[in-house]
Amino acid sequence: MSKVDLSDVYRDYIACLNRQDWSLLGQFVDDDVCHNGRRIGLSGYRAMLERDFRDIPDLGFNIELLVADATRVASRLAFDCAPKGKFLGLDVNGKRVAFAENVFYEFRDGKIVQVWSVIDKSAIEAQL
């Protein structure tokens, strides 16, 4: 898959997340996907995303930076939202916070098989 194709696939994946179109998630995510070194499978990945949207009603994934090669994508996602209650162990309680997630994806046959994610927790702490 070429760099341009993988960038397009990734943008379509992010659009799917923002629409919360869980019926299409399997077009982008492999059945055996791993997240931060742990195999959670497609159902676990979907459950994680559904929980995120429950905990953060105004969640939106915004691509700030995107780099792709033949099998990998690196992205910096920007968020500006108001998580309910605790978020990453922090008492956010509906306060609007802005932060970034640096995330790397490995693709196989056009689907995400590995995700490595780091959220800038210190940026959130500085706003509380």
SETIZA-37770 format. One record per residue: residue number from 0; residue in three letters; y, z, x of N, C-alpha, C, O in turn. Coordinates in steps of 0.02 Angstrom, whole numbers, always signed. Layout:
<badrens>
BADREN    n  res      nY      nZ      nX     caY     caZ     caX      cY      cZ      cX      oY      oZ      oX
BADREN  NUM  ALA       Y       Z       X       Y       Z       X       Y       Z       X       Y       Z       X
...
</badrens>
This chain:
<badrens>
BADREN    n  res      nY      nZ      nX     caY     caZ     caX      cY      cZ      cX      oY      oZ      oX
BADREN    0  MET     -59      +0     +43      +0      +0      +0     +62      +0     +45     +65     +38     +93
BADREN    1  SER    +110     -41     +30    +169     -47     +72    +217     +11     +59    +212     +46      +8
BADREN    2  LYS    +264     +20    +105    +314     +73     +99    +353     +67     +34    +363    +117      +0
BADREN    3  VAL    +374      +8     +17    +412      -3     -45    +370     +16    -105    +394     +49    -151
BADREN    4  ASP    +308      -5    -106    +264     +11    -162    +256     +86    -171    +260    +111    -227
BADREN    5  LEU    +244    +123    -116    +234    +195    -120    +297    +231    -143    +294    +280    -179
BADREN    6  SER    +354    +207    -121    +418    +235    -144    +425    +226    -219    +447    +272    -255
BADREN    7  ASP    +407    +168    -244    +410    +154    -316    +361    +198    -354    +378    +225    -407
BADREN    8  VAL    +302    +205    -328    +251    +248    -361    +278    +319    -365    +272    +352    -417
BADREN    9  TYR    +308    +343    -311    +334    +411    -309    +391    +420    -360    +394    +470    -395
BADREN   10  ARG    +436    +373    -363    +491    +377    -412    +464    +377    -483    +490    +413    -526
BADREN   11  ASP    +412    +338    -496    +380    +338    -563    +347    +405    -577    +349    +430    -633
BADREN   12  TYR    +317    +435    -526    +286    +501    -532    +338    +554    -550    +327    +594    -595
BADREN   13  ILE    +395    +553    -516    +449    +601    -530    +475    +590    -602    +489    +639    -637
BADREN   14  ALA    +482    +529    -623    +504    +514    -691    +453    +542    -741    +472    +569    -793
BADREN   15  CYS    +389    +536    -726    +336    +564    -769    +343    +639    -775    +338    +667    -829
BADREN   16  LEU    +356    +673    -719    +366    +746    -720    +426    +764    -763    +422    +809    -804
BADREN   17  ASN    +481    +729    -753    +543    +745    -789    +535    +733    -864    +568    +767    -904
BADREN   18  ARG    +492    +687    -884    +479    +675    -955    +426    +723    -982    +415    +727   -1043
BADREN   19  GLN    +394    +759    -936    +337    +803    -953    +283    +764    -990    +255    +787   -1039
BADREN   20  ASP    +271    +704    -965    +221    +659    -995    +153    +672    -963    +128    +632    -924
BADREN   21  TRP    +123    +729    -981     +62    +751    -948      +4    +704    -959     -43    +704    -919
BADREN   22  SER      +6    +664   -1011     -49    +616   -1022     -51    +562    -968    -104    +532    -958
BADREN   23  LEU      +4    +550    -934      +6    +499    -881      -2    +528    -811      -5    +491    -762
BADREN   24  LEU      -5    +595    -805      -7    +626    -739     -65    +601    -696     -58    +593    -636
BADREN   25  GLY    -122    +588    -727    -181    +564    -691    -172    +495    -661    -212    +475    -618
BADREN   26  GLN    -122    +458    -682    -107    +393    -650     -78    +403    -580     -80    +357    -539
BADREN   27  PHE     -50    +463    -567     -16    +476    -505     -52    +527    -461     -44    +527    -400
BADREN   28  VAL     -91    +571    -491    -122    +627    -456    -198    +621    -460    -226    +611    -514
BADREN   29  ASP    -230    +628    -403    -303    +623    -398    -337    +682    -432    -309    +737    -435
BADREN   30  ASP    -397    +671    -456    -436    +724    -489    -449    +783    -443    -458    +839    -467
BADREN   31  ASP    -451    +772    -378    -467    +825    -330    -407    +844    -287    -416    +863    -229
BADREN   32  VAL    -347    +841    -314    -287    +854    -276    -287    +925    -247    -312    +972    -277
BADREN   33  CYS    -258    +931    -187    -249    +996    -154    -174   +1010    -150    -134    +965    -138
BADREN   34  HIS    -156   +1073    -161     -86   +1095    -157     -81   +1151    -106    -113   +1203    -114
BADREN   35  ASN     -42   +1141     -54     -33   +1190      +0    -100   +1215     +27    -110   +1275     +36
BADREN   36  GLY    -145   +1167     +38    -209   +1183     +69    -263   +1208     +22    -319   +1223     +44
BADREN   37  ARG    -248   +1213     -42    -297   +1238     -91    -313   +1184    -142    -268   +1155    -172
BADREN   38  ARG    -378   +1171    -151    -398   +1121    -200    -390   +1151    -270    -422   +1200    -287
BADREN   39  ILE    -346   +1120    -309    -334   +1144    -377    -353   +1092    -429    -358   +1108    -488
BADREN   40  GLY    -365   +1031    -408    -384    +978    -454    -327    +958    -501    -276    +992    -505
BADREN   41  LEU    -338    +904    -536    -287    +878    -581    -270    +929    -636    -211    +938    -652
BADREN   42  SER    -320    +963    -664    -307   +1010    -718    -266   +1070    -692    -221   +1093    -727
BADREN   43  GLY    -280   +1094    -632    -242   +1148    -603    -171   +1127    -586    -124   +1166    -593
BADREN   44  TYR    -164   +1066    -563     -98   +1039    -547     -55   +1033    -610      +4   +1051    -610
BADREN   45  ARG     -86   +1007    -663     -51   +1002    -726     -31   +1071    -753     +25   +1080    -776
BADREN   46  ALA     -77   +1119    -749     -62   +1187    -772      -4   +1217    -732     +39   +1251    -761
BADREN   47  MET      -2   +1204    -667     +52   +1230    -625    +119   +1200    -648    +168   +1237    -654
BADREN   48  LEU    +121   +1135    -661    +182   +1103    -684    +203   +1126    -753    +262   +1138    -766
BADREN   49  GLU    +155   +1133    -798    +171   +1157    -865    +200   +1228    -862    +247   +1243    -899
BADREN   50  ARG    +172   +1270    -820    +198   +1338    -811    +269   +1336    -783    +313   +1374    -805
BADREN   51  ASP    +281   +1291    -735    +348   +1284    -707    +399   +1267    -761    +454   +1296    -764
BADREN   52  PHE    +381   +1221    -805    +427   +1201    -859    +435   +1255    -911    +488   +1261    -943
BADREN   53  ARG    +383   +1296    -922    +390   +1354    -968    +437   +1406    -938    +479   +1434    -973
BADREN   54  ASP    +429   +1419    -873    +469   +1470    -839    +541   +1447    -825    +586   +1488    -817
BADREN   55  ILE    +550   +1381    -822    +616   +1352    -807    +629   +1297    -859    +617   +1239    -845
BADREN   56  PRO    +654   +1316    -918    +662   +1267    -972    +705   +1207    -955    +694   +1152    -982
BADREN   57  ASP    +754   +1215    -911    +798   +1159    -893    +779   +1127    -827    +820   +1096    -793
BADREN   58  LEU    +716   +1134    -807    +692   +1106    -744    +699   +1030    -743    +681    +996    -791
BADREN   59  GLY    +724   +1005    -688    +728    +933    -676    +719    +919    -603    +750    +951    -561
BADREN   60  PHE    +676    +871    -587    +663    +851    -517    +711    +796    -498    +711    +743    -530
BADREN   61  ASN    +752    +808    -448    +802    +759    -425    +789    +741    -352    +793    +784    -309
BADREN   62  ILE    +772    +678    -340    +758    +656    -272    +824    +652    -233    +869    +614    -250
BADREN   63  GLU    +827    +691    -180    +886    +692    -136    +873    +649     -74    +919    +617     -48
BADREN   64  LEU    +811    +649     -51    +791    +612      +9    +719    +590      -1    +678    +628     -24
BADREN   65  LEU    +705    +528     +18    +638    +501     +10    +622    +456     +69    +658    +408     +83
BADREN   66  VAL    +567    +472    +103    +543    +431    +158    +469    +418    +145    +431    +464    +129
BADREN   67  ALA    +448    +355    +151    +379    +338    +137    +351    +292    +190    +387    +250    +218
BADREN   68  ASP    +286    +300    +205    +251    +251    +246    +192    +227    +205    +192    +232    +144
BADREN   69  ALA    +141    +202    +237     +85    +172    +201     +43    +222    +161     +13    +203    +111
BADREN   70  THR     +41    +286    +182      -3    +334    +148     +32    +400    +133      +2    +443    +101
BADREN   71  ARG     +94    +409    +154    +127    +473    +145    +198    +465    +119    +232    +415    +131
BADREN   72  VAL    +220    +517     +83    +289    +521     +60    +316    +589     +81    +282    +640     +75
BADREN   73  ALA    +377    +589    +106    +414    +651    +120    +476    +649     +76    +511    +599     +73
BADREN   74  SER    +488    +705     +41    +543    +705      -6    +578    +772      -4    +547    +825      +5
BADREN   75  ARG    +643    +770     -13    +682    +831     -25    +706    +826     -97    +743    +781    -116
BADREN   76  LEU    +683    +874    -136    +700    +876    -207    +754    +929    -218    +749    +985    -192
BADREN   77  ALA    +804    +912    -256    +859    +958    -272    +850    +984    -343    +832    +947    -388
BADREN   78  PHE    +864   +1049    -351    +859   +1081    -416    +923   +1120    -430    +952   +1150    -385
BADREN   79  ASP    +944   +1119    -492   +1000   +1159    -516    +979   +1181    -586    +986   +1143    -634
BADREN   80  CYS    +955   +1243    -591    +923   +1264    -653    +929   +1339    -662    +955   +1374    -619
BADREN   81  ALA    +904   +1363    -718    +908   +1434    -736    +839   +1461    -754    +821   +1463    -813
BADREN   82  PRO    +799   +1481    -704    +733   +1508    -719    +737   +1572    -761    +782   +1613    -752
BADREN   83  LYS    +690   +1579    -807    +685   +1641    -847    +650   +1694    -804    +606   +1677    -765
BADREN   84  GLY    +669   +1755    -812    +633   +1810    -779    +631   +1804    -704    +681   +1787    -672
BADREN   85  LYS    +572   +1818    -676    +562   +1814    -604    +545   +1742    -583    +511   +1706    -619
BADREN   86  PHE    +571   +1724    -524    +556   +1659    -495    +546   +1670    -421    +591   +1694    -386
BADREN   87  LEU    +487   +1652    -396    +469   +1664    -326    +476   +1737    -307    +494   +1754    -251
BADREN   88  GLY    +462   +1781    -356    +467   +1853    -345    +537   +1880    -348    +548   +1940    -336
BADREN   89  LEU    +585   +1838    -365    +655   +1859    -368    +676   +1867    -441    +655   +1829    -484
BADREN   90  ASP    +717   +1918    -455    +742   +1929    -523    +800   +1882    -537    +859   +1900    -528
BADREN   91  VAL    +784   +1822    -558    +835   +1772    -573    +862   +1783    -644    +922   +1780    -656
BADREN   92  ASN    +816   +1794    -692    +834   +1814    -760    +885   +1768    -793    +934   +1792    -822
BADREN   93  GLY    +875   +1703    -788    +918   +1655    -823    +981   +1635    -786   +1019   +1593    -810
BADREN   94  LYS    +993   +1663    -727   +1051   +1643    -688   +1040   +1573    -660    +986   +1557    -637
BADREN   95  ARG   +1092   +1533    -661   +1088   +1465    -634   +1087   +1468    -558   +1129   +1500    -527
BADREN   96  VAL   +1037   +1435    -528   +1031   +1433    -455   +1020   +1361    -433    +989   +1321    -469
BADREN   97  ALA   +1044   +1345    -375   +1033   +1279    -344    +992   +1290    -281   +1007   +1335    -241
BADREN   98  PHE    +941   +1248    -271    +899   +1254    -212    +863   +1188    -201    +867   +1142    -241
BADREN   99  ALA    +827   +1184    -145    +791   +1123    -128    +717   +1140    -115    +699   +1196     -99
BADREN  100  GLU    +677   +1089    -124    +606   +1092    -106    +593   +1035     -57    +611    +977     -71
BADREN  101  ASN    +563   +1050      -2    +541    +999     +45    +466    +991     +34    +428   +1038     +40
BADREN  102  VAL    +447    +930     +17    +377    +919      -3    +350    +855     +29    +384    +804     +34
BADREN  103  PHE    +288    +860     +51    +254    +804     +82    +191    +789     +41    +156    +834     +19
BADREN  104  TYR    +179    +725     +33    +122    +702      -7     +80    +654     +34    +106    +614     +72
BADREN  105  GLU     +15    +659     +25     -31    +610     +53     -62    +573      -6     -86    +604     -54
BADREN  106  PHE     -62    +507      -2     -89    +464     -55    -153    +431     -31    -160    +414     +28
BADREN  107  ARG    -198    +421     -78    -258    +381     -66    -268    +338    -129    -269    +365    -185
BADREN  108  ASP    -276    +273    -120    -285    +228    -177    -229    +235    -229    -242    +231    -289
BADREN  109  GLY    -168    +246    -205    -110    +249    -249    -101    +315    -285     -56    +320    -327
BADREN  110  LYS    -142    +365    -269    -136    +430    -303    -125    +486    -252    -148    +482    -195
BADREN  111  ILE     -92    +538    -274     -78    +596    -232    -143    +636    -224    -174    +656    -273
BADREN  112  VAL    -163    +648    -160    -223    +687    -146    -206    +753    -112    -245    +801    -115
BADREN  113  GLN    -148    +757     -79    -127    +818     -45     -52    +828     -57     -13    +780     -56
BADREN  114  VAL     -32    +890     -68     +38    +908     -76     +51    +969     -33     +15   +1019     -37
BADREN  115  TRP    +103    +966      +8    +126   +1023     +47    +198   +1036     +27    +240    +992     +35
BADREN  116  SER    +212   +1095      +1    +277   +1110     -28    +307   +1174      +1    +272   +1224      +8
BADREN  117  VAL    +372   +1171     +17    +409   +1230     +39    +475   +1232      +1    +515   +1185      +4
BADREN  118  ILE    +485   +1286     -36    +547   +1295     -75    +594   +1339     -34    +573   +1388      -4
BADREN  119  ASP    +658   +1321     -34    +709   +1358      +3    +727   +1422     -35    +778   +1425     -69
BADREN  120  LYS    +685   +1472     -28    +694   +1535     -62    +758   +1571     -39    +791   +1605     -79
BADREN  121  SER    +775   +1565     +24    +835   +1599     +49    +899   +1573     +15    +947   +1610      +6
BADREN  122  ALA    +899   +1509      -5    +957   +1482     -41    +964   +1516    -109   +1019   +1529    -132
BADREN  123  ILE    +908   +1531    -141    +910   +1565    -205    +932   +1637    -196    +974   +1662    -233
BADREN  124  GLU    +904   +1671    -146    +923   +1741    -132    +998   +1748    -120   +1029   +1796    -142
BADREN  125  ALA   +1028   +1699     -86   +1099   +1701     -71   +1143   +1695    -134   +1202   +1714    -133
BADREN  126  GLN   +1114   +1669    -187   +1152   +1660    -249   +1144   +1717    -299   +1178   +1719    -350
BADREN  127  LEU   +1100   +1763    -283   +1086   +1819    -330   +1128   +1881    -313   +1122   +1932    -347
</badrens>
